[in-house]
Amino acid sequence: MQVNELLEKYKDYAISMRREFHMYPESSMNEFRTQGRIMEELESMGIPCQKIAGTGVIGTIHGEYQGKTVALRADIDALELQEDIEVAYKSTVDGLKHGCGHDGHTASLLTAAKILSDMKSELKGTIKLLFQPGEETAKGALAMIEDGAMNGVDGIMGIHIWNDCETGKISVQAGPRMASAGIFKIYVNGKGGHGSMPHQGVDATIVSSAIVMNLQSIVSREIDPLQSAVLTIGIFNAGTRFNVMAGEAYLEGTTRCFDMTVNDNFEPQMKRVIESTAKAYRAEATLDYQQLVLPTINDGHLSNIAENSATKLFGKSVLIDFEKTTGGEDFSYYSQHAPSVFAFVGSKNEAKIDYYPHHHPKFDFDENALSVSAGLYAQFALDFLS
């Protein structure tokens, strides 16, 4: 049988699994029930599987013939978000919701596993099914890698059901797809004093204000204007009373970009500006910078394979060029270990479901997207291995 035929056969399975996962959401790195159900499903298909990265699962399909190894990744965690939609599959867990489509990713990869298991006699090589915890906290991918998920992998695909694309459309173009995300904290130490006698102290509010303004010159004057970059301060805390000059201040923010050179330069550039600015004001400041995720950049060869896979299944009209997004994905860490491709699969259908963006309390998506993503997972694996 062909993938298209099996997609129709397992369409109801994909929907039922998605709805079950939606009803029982679990927070990042606490996906114990989800892990158990995934393993039960894989075992019922005769696919060997094991726990990995705490609450993740890795399943392995061995083809009849020797060959390369391809990995397919789905994230499985939910969000700390109160659901605000009335559907039969509404979340049963107060304060937790699948508000980003990860329930759909999990169901789609399980459906692809059914298809690929049925076609095992045609497989040349090995398929690793990676059900990854903790994407929302950017801890899961690194934990999977540390536990050996990418050992021997020659290429990997990830998929995101995407409510800003119409159902039935697929974007797998080469190049940057999602941004890096750095998070940082800045600690400023001045010298407190009376607000009416500022000459007796070192005003941490003034110092911090200068740091905020000077940091913006990194994007405007140190980064190639043809490269997209963002440096945002989201928290600025200083002072305790109207007539007390602040002796300390705390700032927190994020960086985003689509280029590894820009990404790697952010920390030393910021450190220089922060420390020099503080010194100019007779204060001291320190930077605590952490890399949350890297830029997600599609490999050209794998993007070409994925485009051909989508065309085989649904025709060339399914392909769209979708603008990259400044959201971040820890899928990016897998690309350090093997060529990777990340696909956006459209799930917007306003004639059927009201549109709300990802991470919204009313977020939901057109379940017809499940067959598209399951099919793409399966066909890509077959084409990569062939």
C-alpha positions in Angstrom: 0.0 0.0 0.0 1.0 3.6 -0.5 1.2 6.3 2.2 -1.9 8.1 0.9 -4.0 4.9 1.2 -2.8 4.3 4.7 -3.5 7.9 5.7 -7.1 7.4 4.9 -7.1 4.2 6.8 -5.7 5.8 10.0 -7.4 9.2 9.8 -9.8 8.4 12.7 -6.9 7.0 14.7 -5.0 10.3 14.4 -8.0 12.3 15.5 -8.8 10.1 18.5 -5.2 10.1 19.7 -4.9 13.9 19.4 -8.1 14.4 21.4 -6.9 12.0 24.1 -3.6 13.8 24.5 -5.5 17.1 24.5 -7.7 16.0 27.4 -4.8 15.0 29.5 -2.1 17.7 29.1 1.1 17.6 31.1 3.7 20.2 31.8 7.3 20.2 30.5 9.4 17.3 31.8 6.4 15.9 33.7 4.7 14.0 30.8 4.4 10.7 32.6 0.9 9.7 31.4 1.7 10.9 27.9 4.9 8.8 27.9 3.0 5.7 29.1 0.3 6.0 26.4 2.9 6.6 23.6 4.7 3.4 24.7 1.5 1.4 24.8 0.6 2.5 21.3 4.1 1.7 19.9 4.2 -1.7 21.6 0.8 -2.5 20.2 2.3 -1.9 16.7 5.2 -4.2 17.5 7.7 -1.2 17.5 10.4 -1.6 20.2 10.5 1.5 22.4 12.1 2.8 25.5 12.0 5.7 27.9 14.5 8.5 27.3 15.3 11.9 28.7 13.1 11.3 31.8 9.7 11.5 30.2 10.5 11.1 26.5 10.2 8.0 24.3 12.3 6.6 21.5 10.8 4.0 19.2 12.8 2.2 16.5 11.6 0.8 13.2 14.1 -1.5 11.5 13.6 -2.0 7.8 14.1 -5.2 5.9 17.4 -3.9 4.4 20.5 -2.2 5.8 20.7 1.6 5.1 20.8 5.0 6.7 19.1 6.2 9.8 16.5 8.9 9.8 14.9 10.5 12.9 11.4 12.0 13.2 10.7 14.2 16.1 7.5 15.3 17.9 7.3 17.3 21.0 4.8 16.2 23.7 4.5 18.8 26.4 1.6 21.2 27.2 1.5 24.8 28.5 0.6 26.3 31.9 -2.5 27.9 30.4 -6.2 27.8 31.3 -8.3 26.3 28.5 -11.1 28.6 27.3 -12.9 26.5 24.6 -15.9 24.3 25.0 -15.3 21.1 23.1 -15.8 17.4 23.8 -12.0 17.0 24.2 -11.5 20.0 26.5 -8.6 19.7 28.9 -9.4 17.9 32.1 -6.5 19.4 34.0 -6.9 22.8 35.6 -4.3 25.3 34.5 -2.8 23.1 31.7 -3.6 23.1 28.0 -2.2 21.9 24.7 -2.1 25.4 23.3 0.6 25.0 20.7 -0.3 21.9 18.8 2.0 19.4 20.5 -0.9 17.0 21.0 -1.3 17.0 17.2 2.4 16.4 16.7 2.3 13.4 19.0 -0.7 12.0 17.3 0.7 12.6 13.9 4.0 10.8 14.7 2.1 7.8 16.2 0.0 7.7 13.0 3.2 7.9 10.9 4.5 5.0 13.0 1.5 2.9 12.0 2.0 3.7 8.4 5.7 3.0 8.4 5.2 -0.2 10.4 2.8 -1.4 7.8 5.4 -0.6 5.1 8.4 -2.1 7.0 9.1 -4.7 4.3 9.8 -1.8 1.9 12.2 0.0 4.2 15.9 0.2 3.6 17.4 1.5 6.8 16.2 2.5 10.3 13.7 5.1 11.5 14.0 6.6 15.0 10.7 8.0 16.4 11.6 10.7 18.9 8.8 11.8 21.2 10.5 14.7 23.0 9.5 16.2 26.4 10.1 19.8 27.5 10.1 21.8 24.3 8.4 24.7 26.0 11.2 25.0 28.5 13.9 24.2 25.9 15.3 21.4 28.0 13.9 18.4 26.2 16.0 18.3 23.0 19.3 18.6 24.9 18.2 15.9 27.3 17.3 13.6 24.4 20.6 14.2 22.7 22.5 13.6 25.9 20.8 10.2 26.3 21.9 9.2 22.8 18.8 9.9 20.7 20.9 11.3 17.8 23.6 8.5 17.8 23.9 7.2 14.3 21.3 9.5 12.8 22.0 10.7 9.3 19.1 13.2 9.1 16.1 14.4 11.1 12.7 16.0 10.4 10.5 18.0 12.8 7.0 19.3 12.2 5.0 22.1 13.7 1.2 22.3 13.1 0.9 26.0 12.4 -2.3 28.2 12.8 -0.9 31.0 10.6 -1.0 28.8 7.5 -4.1 27.5 5.9 -4.9 23.8 6.3 -3.4 21.7 3.6 -0.4 23.9 3.0 3.2 23.0 3.8 6.3 25.1 4.2 9.7 23.3 4.2 11.9 25.8 2.4 15.6 25.9 3.0 17.3 28.4 5.2 16.3 30.1 8.5 12.9 29.2 9.8 12.8 30.1 13.5 15.0 32.4 15.6 17.5 31.8 18.3 16.5 32.8 21.7 18.9 34.1 24.3 17.8 35.1 27.8 19.8 37.4 30.0 19.9 39.1 33.4 21.8 42.3 34.2 22.7 43.2 37.8 23.6 46.9 38.4 25.3 48.0 41.6 25.6 51.7 42.4 25.4 53.5 45.7 22.1 54.4 47.3 21.3 57.7 49.0 18.7 60.4 49.5 16.7 61.4 46.4 17.3 65.0 47.2 21.1 64.6 47.4 22.0 62.5 44.3 25.6 63.7 44.4 26.2 61.6 47.4 25.5 58.3 45.7 25.5 56.5 42.3 22.0 56.3 40.9 21.5 52.7 39.7 18.3 53.8 37.9 20.3 56.3 35.7 23.0 53.7 35.1 20.5 51.1 34.1 18.6 53.5 31.8 21.8 54.3 30.0 22.5 50.6 29.7 19.1 50.0 28.1 19.6 52.7 25.5 23.2 51.8 24.7 22.3 48.1 24.2 20.1 49.1 21.3 23.1 50.4 19.4 24.3 46.7 19.1 21.4 46.0 16.7 21.4 49.3 15.0 25.2 49.8 14.6 27.1 46.5 15.1 24.9 44.0 13.3 24.7 43.8 9.5 21.4 45.7 8.6 20.6 42.8 6.2 20.5 40.5 9.2 17.4 40.4 11.4 18.0 40.8 15.2 16.1 41.7 18.3 17.4 42.8 21.7 14.6 43.5 24.2 14.5 44.4 27.8 11.4 42.9 29.4 12.0 43.6 33.1 13.5 46.8 34.7 13.4 46.9 38.5 14.9 49.6 40.7 14.1 51.5 43.8 11.9 51.2 46.8 10.6 54.6 47.6 10.0 58.0 45.9 12.7 59.8 47.8 15.3 57.0 48.0 17.9 56.9 45.3 18.3 53.3 44.1 21.6 51.7 44.8 20.8 48.5 42.8 18.8 47.6 39.7 17.8 44.4 37.9 17.1 44.0 34.2 16.0 40.9 32.2 15.4 40.4 28.5 15.9 38.3 25.4 17.7 38.3 22.1 16.6 36.8 18.8 18.3 36.3 15.4 18.5 33.9 12.5 22.3 33.7 12.0 24.8 31.8 14.1 27.5 34.5 13.8 25.1 37.1 15.1 23.9 34.7 17.7 27.5 34.0 19.0 28.4 37.7 19.1 25.5 38.8 21.2 27.0 37.9 24.6 30.5 39.5 24.2 28.9 42.6 22.6 26.5 43.0 25.4 29.1 42.4 28.1 31.3 45.1 26.7 28.5 47.7 26.5 27.1 46.9 29.9 30.4 47.0 31.8 31.7 50.1 30.0 28.4 52.0 30.5 28.3 51.2 34.2 32.0 52.2 34.6 31.3 55.6 32.9 28.7 56.2 35.6 31.0 55.1 38.5 28.9 51.9 38.9 29.4 48.2 38.3 27.3 45.8 36.3 27.4 42.1 35.4 25.7 40.1 32.7 24.3 36.6 33.1 23.6 35.3 29.5 22.0 31.9 28.7 21.4 30.4 25.3 17.8 29.1 25.3 17.7 27.8 21.7 19.7 28.2 18.5 18.4 29.4 15.1 16.4 26.7 13.3 17.9 26.6 9.8 16.7 24.0 7.2 19.4 22.1 5.3 19.0 22.6 1.6 19.2 18.9 0.6 16.7 17.8 3.2 14.4 20.6 2.3 14.4 19.4 -1.3 13.6 15.9 -0.2 10.7 17.2 2.0 9.3 19.3 -0.9 9.4 16.2 -3.1 7.7 14.2 -0.4 4.9 16.7 0.0 4.4 16.9 -3.8 4.1 13.1 -4.1 1.4 13.1 -1.5 -0.6 16.2 -2.1 0.6 17.8 -5.3 2.9 20.8 -5.9 0.2 23.4 -5.0 0.5 22.3 -1.3 3.9 24.0 -1.0 4.1 27.6 0.1 7.0 29.9 1.0 6.2 31.0 4.6 8.1 33.8 6.2 10.4 32.8 9.1 9.3 33.5 12.6 11.0 35.0 15.6 9.6 32.3 17.8 12.2 29.8 19.0 12.5 26.0 18.9 14.8 23.6 20.7 14.6 21.4 17.6 17.6 23.6 16.5 19.9 21.6 18.8 19.4 18.4 16.7 20.9 20.2 13.7 24.3 20.3 15.5 24.4 16.5 15.2 22.8 15.8 11.7 21.3 17.7 8.8 17.8 18.7 9.7 14.6 20.1 8.2 11.7 21.6 10.1 8.2 21.8 8.4 5.3 24.1 9.1 2.0 22.3 8.4 -1.0 24.6 8.0 -3.9 24.1 10.4 -6.0 27.3 9.9 -9.6 26.8 8.7 -11.8 29.7 9.8 -14.8 28.1 8.1 -14.6 25.3 10.7 -12.8 26.7 13.7 -12.3 30.2 15.0 -8.8 31.4 14.6 -6.6 32.0 17.6 -2.8 32.2 17.7 -0.6 29.6 19.4 -0.4 30.0 23.2 -3.9 31.5 23.4 -6.5 30.1 25.9 -8.9 29.5 22.9 -6.3 28.0 20.6 -7.5 25.0 18.6 -6.7 23.7 15.1 -8.3 22.0 12.1 -7.8 18.2 12.7 -7.4 17.7 8.9 -3.9 18.9 9.5 -3.1 15.6 11.3 -3.2 13.6 8.1 -1.0 16.1 6.3 1.6 16.0 9.0 1.5 12.3 9.5 1.8 11.8 5.8 4.7 14.1 5.6 6.5 12.4 8.4 6.1 9.0 6.8 6.8 9.9 3.2 9.9 11.9 4.1 11.3 9.0 6.0 10.7 6.7 3.1 12.3 9.1 0.6 15.3 9.9 2.8 16.1 6.3 3.3 15.6 5.5 -0.4 
